[in-house]
Amino acid sequence: MKEGIHPEYREVVFHDLITGSKIITRSTLNSRETIELDGKTYPLFKCDVTSESHPFYTGAQTRIVETGRVEKFRARFARTAGTKKAAAQG
């Protein structure tokens, strides 16, 4: 590898603003903010959403989608059931 052309790869703290969790991982991210954890200073990146807070990963989204699907099915079935009964009686 050529010297001086690659970004610095170092430990960075990602802070989930919704849950408050902090994850230390390695990244090339540049940040002006820093945080001190366990006596060591790390660059800090504040995340709005991570896998701990996103509805897709927490399972909250699937419940909302399923509820909407059930309601749509019941509404559609109620409309067609009423027309079939009227046609059968007439």
WOWO-V607184 format. One record per residue. N is the residue number from 1. RES is the residue in one letter. PSI is psi in whole degrees, -180 to 180 (* if undefined). OMEGA is omega as a letter, one per 20 degrees, with the letter a starting at -180 (999 if undefined). Layout:
# WOWO-V607184
N:RES:PSI:OMEGA, N:RES:PSI:OMEGA
This chain:
# WOWO-V607184
1:M:146:r, 2:K:143:r, 3:E:143:r, 4:G:2:r, 5:I:-12:a, 6:H:144:r, 7:P:159:a, 8:E:126:r, 9:Y:113:a, 10:R:174:r, 11:E:136:a, 12:V:147:r, 13:V:125:r, 14:F:122:a, 15:H:118:r, 16:D:115:a, 17:L:-25:a, 18:I:-50:a, 19:T:-20:a, 20:G:2:a, 21:S:152:r, 22:K:134:a, 23:I:126:r, 24:I:123:r, 25:T:175:r, 26:R:140:a, 27:S:165:r, 28:T:10:a, 29:L:136:r, 30:N:133:a, 31:S:144:r, 32:R:-26:a, 33:E:148:r, 34:T:162:r, 35:I:148:r, 36:E:121:r, 37:L:133:r, 38:D:37:r, 39:G:8:a, 40:K:142:a, 41:T:130:a, 42:Y:153:r, 43:P:146:a, 44:L:132:r, 45:F:123:a, 46:K:123:a, 47:C:137:r, 48:D:-38:a, 49:V:135:r, 50:T:-177:r, 51:S:-20:r, 52:E:-21:a, 53:S:-11:a, 54:H:134:a, 55:P:-31:r, 56:F:-42:a, 57:Y:-28:a, 58:T:-15:r, 59:G:-4:a, 60:A:-33:a, 61:Q:-40:a, 62:T:-36:r, 63:R:-40:r, 64:I:-44:a, 65:V:-44:a, 66:E:-41:r, 67:T:-44:r, 68:G:-39:r, 69:R:-42:r, 70:V:-44:r, 71:E:-42:r, 72:K:-42:r, 73:F:-45:a, 74:R:-40:r, 75:A:-43:r, 76:R:-42:a, 77:F:-38:a, 78:A:-39:r, 79:R:-45:a, 80:T:-31:r, 81:A:-39:r, 82:G:-37:r, 83:T:-34:r, 84:K:-39:r, 85:K:-41:a, 86:A:-38:r, 87:A:-36:a, 88:A:-34:a, 89:Q:-30:a, 90:G:*:999
